[in-house]
């Protein structure tokens, strides 16, 4: 659900990878992105309140200063991940950006290891075909500027850091409910985006414009609703599976987005792109199989390769589906 919503948003909002390019070959970036992000975070805050009223959402008090600092840091990571991602697309092609983002699972594995949460060798091997497949599926115009490369690398690090940090907030010592976490993080992210909007001059430009037409405002409101649903589904998936599994699903989403763009907009794909799609589908199936296999094996019967984690309760042993 999470990645289907995200793929629909990307395709509906911008078309295919090629159609996201401007007439001069450079990526076409939506105007006033930071202001749209502000609106999205406001809807996320109110949406979390509505879900809290309709459902049984446990709200945990943040007693320690450390927990409050963690929420603040997570909101900064969340905001920067979006802001840097948009900035990077001004200096690199969309294809280059997507190929680089296929490396997020590998960075997530490294970060998990640094946090003392090792990933089994079989799972690492299962990740490789997915990364390779996404790179082939998204391969195309690979033009970039040096500053864009640096932005994109930073964007990859932030994307991996976001899912790892979210996993810690949802399953670590804090153990917040996804709606609770979103309701605490969204107001902070809103303030940060307002500050960025003022510093970059977007706010003054928006204030000088007349009121948006009804349908344009409806698109902004609808985008916020979809973004709220996306954030809830993303955090819930992270809580029930693991950061690595979520990154693998994100890579599959990129391929789903390409397939949807091909079907809806009749965008031609090369044999290399088609091969990449097949590799991703097979690789994600292999990853799910390894996940389920590790989940169901007992400690006594579990075959362990050299360098493979032996911890039965390791978070990365959770499968893609339950």
N, C-alpha and C positions, 0 to 999 in steps of 0.2 A: 504493500500500500504506500509506504513511505516513498520509495523510488519511482513508483508509477505516477504519483502526484507530482514529484519533482520533474520527471521526464515530460509530463504533459505541460507543466508550467514553462519549461525551457522551449519546447517545440511550439506551443501555442503563442508564446510571447515573441520568439525570434526566428522560428523556422529551423532550417537545417544548419549545419556548420557553415556551409558555403553561403547561405542566405544571411548569416549573421555578419558577413563581411560588407563593408561599405563599397561605394562605387570605385574608390581608389585602392581597393584591395585590403584596406585596414579594417579592423573590427568596428562594427557599428555599436557604440555604447549607448544605452538608454540615458536620456537627460535626467538630471535631478535625482540620481540614484540614491544619494544619502537621504534626501527628503522622503523618498518612497520607503526607504528602510525605516525611517523614524515612524512613519505611518504604520508600517508592518509591526513594529514593536509595541505600538499603542494597542493595536488589535490583539496582539499576543497577550498583553496584560489583561484586557477585558475578556478575551476568550478563555483565559485560564480561570478567571473569576466565574464565568458561566459554567464551565465544566466542573468547577469546584462545587457549585450549587446543585448541579444535576447528578453528580457522581460522588462516590465515597473516596475522597482524596485526603490522605493523611498529611497534615501540615506539621512538620517538626520545628520546634523552636530552635533558633541558632543561639546557643548559650555562650559559646566561646568566640573571642575575637578572631581566632584562626578560621573558623567556619565562615564568618562574614567576609574575611579577606579572600577566602577561596571563591565565594560567590562573585566578588568584585573582579578578581583575576579572570574568572571564567567569562564574565560579561565582556571584558576587554578582548579576550581571545575571540569570542563570538563576533564582536563588531569588526575587529581587524581582519578576520577571515573573509568577511564580505567585502570590506572596503579595499583591501589589498587585491582581492580577486578581481574586482572591477577595474582597478588601476592597471593591473598587469595586462588586461585585454586591450588596453590602449597602445601597448608596445609590442605585443606578440600576436600571431595569428591564433584563431580559435583552435585549429587543429594542434598547434604546438602546445597550447595550454592544456588541452585534453590529454595529449600524450604524456606530458609531464605529470598531470594529476593521477595517471595510472600508477605512479610510484608511491602513492599515499599508503597502500597496505604495507609496503616494505618499510617505510618510515615508522609506521605504527608498530610493527614487530620490534624494531630497534628501541623505540620509546618504551614499549612494554617490558623489554629485557632490562632496560635501565631502571625501571620501577620494581624489579624483582618478580616480574610475571613472565616467565619464559614461555615460548611457543614451541610446540613439538616439531621435530624435524619433518615428519610426514606432512604436517600442516604447512610448514614453510615451502616444501616442494610443491604442494597443491596450489599455493598462491602464485607461483611463477608463471604457469600457463595463462592465468587470468590477466596478469600484468602484460605479458607478451601479446595476448589477444587484443586487449584494449588498445595497445600501441599500434597494432596493425589495423584495427578497425577504424581508428581515428586519424590514421596517417594521411597527410595531404599537403597543403601549403604549410611548410615548417619555417616560415620567415619569422624573424624576431630581432629585436634590438638588445644590446647588452644590458641596458637598464631593465628592459622587460624580462630578460632571463633571470636577473637578480630578484625582481618582484615575484616571478613565478616560482622560483625556488622557495622564497619566503612564504608564498601562498601554500605550497605543498606542506611545508613544515607546520604552518598554522592549521591546515585541514587535519593533519594527523594529530596535532596537539589538542584540537577541539574535541575529537571523538575520545581520545584518551582521558582528557580532563572531565568530560561528561560522564565517562564510565566510572571514574573515581567518585564523582559527586553522587552518582546513582547507586553504586554498589559498594563503595568504600566505607569508611567510618561514618560519613554523613548519612548515606542511604536516603536521599530525598526522593519523593515521588516526582515523576517527570513534569506533571502539571505544577507542582509546588516549586520545582527548580525554575521552570519557565516564568512563573509569576514573579519570582524574586529577581531573575536575571533581566527580563524584558525592560523594566523601567530604567535600569542602569544603562543598558544598551541604547535605549531611546535618548537618554541625556548625552551619551557619547556621540551618537550620530548627529544630534543637534549641534554639538560643538564642532564636529567635523564639517557640517554643512555651512556653518558660519565662517569657519576659517578658510574654506575653499571658495567662498563667495556664492555658493548655491542659494543660500537663504535670501540674500539681497535680490538675486535675480527672480526667485519665486515670488517674493513680496511685491515686486514691480509688475508682475503679470496679472491680468484679470482672472476672475474665478474660472476654474476649469469647466468645460462643458459637462453635461450630465453623464454622457457615456464614458468620457475620459475618467471622471471620478469613479464611475462604476467599475472600470477596469482596475483602478488603484485599490478600491475596496475589495474587489474580488481577489486580487493578487494577495492582499493582506490575509484574507480568509484562508486561501490555499497555503500561504506561508505558515500560518498558525497550525493548520492541520499537518503540514510537513514537519514542523518542529516537534509537535506532540508525538507523531508516529516515529520520528527519528530517535527521540530520547527514549521512548518506550522500547523500540527495537534494540537500542544500545543496552538498556537495562536487562532485557531478557536474553540477549545473546552475548556479544562482546564487541569492543571497538574494532578488532580485526575483521570479524564477520560483517560488521556494518560497512567497513571500507570495501570489502569484496562485493557486497551488494551495491555499493555506489559505483564500482567499476562496471557491474552488469547493467546498471542504470544508464551509463554512458552509451553502451551498445543499444539498449532499448530506445534511447533517444534518437540514435542514428537510424534505427529500423523504422521508427515512427515517422521521422522526417522523410525517409525514402518512400514510404507508403503514401503519406499525406501530400507531400510536395513533389513527388516523382523525381527526387534527387538521385542522379546516377551514382553508383558506387563502383569502385575498382575491384578487380579480383583479389587484391591484397586486403581491402576492406572486408569483403565477403568472407575470406579465409579467417580474418581476425574475429568476426562475429561467431563463426563456428567454433573457433578455439575458446572464446570466452564462455560459450554455452557449455561446452564439454568440460572446461576447467572449473566452472562454478559447480557443475554436477559432481566432479571429482572432489572438490573442496567440501561439499555437503556430505558426500559419502565418508570422507575421512573424519569429519566432525561427528557424524552419527556413530561411526565405528569406535572412536575414542570415548564417546559418551557411554556406549553400551558395554564396552569391555570391562571386565573385572580386574582388579589389581593383580590377581594371581595369573590370569590368562593373557594379560596385556603384553604384546611383543614390543619391546622398546629398542629403537635404533640408537646408534652412538650419538650423543648430544641431544637426545630427545627428552622432553620433560616427563617426569614420572609422577607428577602431582595429579591425582584423579580429580581434585576439585578445582583445578586451575580454570580461570575464567575463560581462557581461549579454547576449552574443550566443549563449550556450548555450541550446538549445531546451528546451521543457518535457519532451520525451521524446527519447531517443537512438535 
